[in-house]
Each structure stands twice: as C-alpha cells, then as structure tokens.
Amino acid sequence: MEFAYIPSPSRGVVDLGPIPLRGYAFCIIIGVFVAVWLGNKRWIARGGRPGTVADISVWAVPFGLVGGRLYHVITDYQLYFSDGRDWVDAFKIWEGGLGIWGAIAFGAVGAWIGCRRRGIPLPAWADALAPGIAIAQAIGRWGNWFNQELYGKKTDVPWALKITSAEDGRVPGTYHPTFLYESLWCIGVAVLVIWADRRFKLGHGRAFALYVASYCVGRFWTEYLRVDDAHEVLGLRLNNWTALLVFVLAVVYFVVSARTRPGREEVVEPGAAAERQLSGADDGDAASDDTAEAGDGVGDGGDKEPADATSGGDTRTTSLTKPKTTDAADKG
C-alpha cells in the first residue's frame, strides 16, 4: 500500500489565455535569472562592474542552449531519427532534453567571446558564475518533474515519485525521484563552492573547477539510478563515462592551476576599480561642498562669499580659506 509519494503534475503546461506556459521552459528561465543575479553580486564583490555578468550571459546562454540541445539529440538520436519518429521534434526544446555537458561546453565558448569583447579573463568570470550555475541546475531539474521524465528505479520509499503517464514507453508506478536527488545535490554543490571560495580565496577558474568536479560526483550516482533508455559502454551509461572524464579533467585543472597560478586575481575587470575610486571621490567632494555651503549660510546669514579668482570658481576652497571681513557692527 502506498502511504506517501511525490505526485506528478497531470500536465506540464498551463494555458495563460493564448500563451502556453510550459513548466520545463519556466524552470530553465528562472534558473538563468537566478544564476545571473547571484553571479552579478559575486562579480561586483570581486571588483567588477555591475551588469558585466548579464552582458556576457547574452553570449553564454544562447550558446549553452544550443550546445545542450545538440548533446541531447546526438546522444539520443533514436528519439528523433529512428523509424516512426519525426526529426522536427529535435527542435522542440520546450518538451525537454538538454544535456548539461553540451550546455557547459558551448556556453563556455559564448562566454569566451563575451569576455574577449570586454577584455575580461574568462576564468575569473566563470568563478563568479559557478555557484549560480549549480543553483540554476537545481531549479531546472524540476522541469523534468513537470514532464514526468528522468526518474530512477522502482521503489516504495516515502519520497518516491509517482508516474501516471503511459506515453513514450513509461510504466505508471513509483520510482526514485532522481530529478529531486540531483536538484538537492546541486544546491549542496553551490554551498560548497561559496564556502570554499570564501575560505581559500579560489581564483583563476578553480571555483568553477570545484563546481564541475563536485557536480560530476553527484551526477554519476543519480545517472546510475535512472532507467530511461540510454547508450551504454562497458556496462555503464554514456553519461556516466562523461561524468568520469569531466571529473578527472576538472581535478587536473584545479591542481595544476593551484601550482602554476596560486592566489586570486587582483583585477578582474580593467578600469572598474579606478571608476569606483573616482565615484567615491566625487561623492566625497559633493558632500564637502554641501557641508561648506551649509556652514557659510549659518555664519553670515545665508550670504555666500564670492569665489576667489585664484580658486577657479571653487566656492568650497574660498569658504574654507578666505577670512571673513564682517564683524558684529556690520551684522547689526
């Protein structure tokens, strides 16, 4: 008897008048916004300009979507190009199907283009985005829940996912909610990267490498639980082998980078620090002007002294250095 389980939505789309709101696409969009928001805060804290993360994301996000879809279509080509399938479905990204490996790889190409246009080091930008990307994945995985896809083996645990759809070879029943496992894991990865970055001052792409390596660990075991059709090599799913390879590459990069380029970048965006100092100086000058003018108004009944010819019209200099000529008799 089933006492508890996670229900699946009866449908993955809600019609808002003539506009269909698809759960999968909604989760992806929300994830992107969260990643950019958090990345922007981290970038500013590293010394960058506000808005730079969003500007570069304009390049990275489209490239990432294309790459993610390409990876999915290539590795699951039978879903679109086998007998009885319609190849046009390969373009229906809203129906699900984004490979994170392709999304990160192609997204990095787009980010590289954006960074070069701004004169920014890609590793520093990637470090700022790393935890945000993990949170975006955590949110995006709930899109699989809307589509009743990517679940694990059958189980009767209280947190089992109940599948009700019988389309595309699904068998109704209760299964391991691998989408939930991966979502929670990604949140843990984000927390780990933020903590490690604060504790060890990671730089030169090492925060991003930590994100990649730790995500691969979780992806390996969640992938192992899945029961959907997938290509296998030596008894392991293709994505398991991909996770292993990417994990090794991330660890190697982390170690080599720590040895060859220790510490963190002092400047992540040329000119940003100078602009901040100039802005702070301007604010300080304005405050001094206001203070000087207020002092003159109290001391002489509100009449300001004329600017001294040698001061270039700077009333602040005059009010602070030019001696007063009025006395009590004059004021009387």
Disulfide bonds with the S-S distance in Angstrom:
none
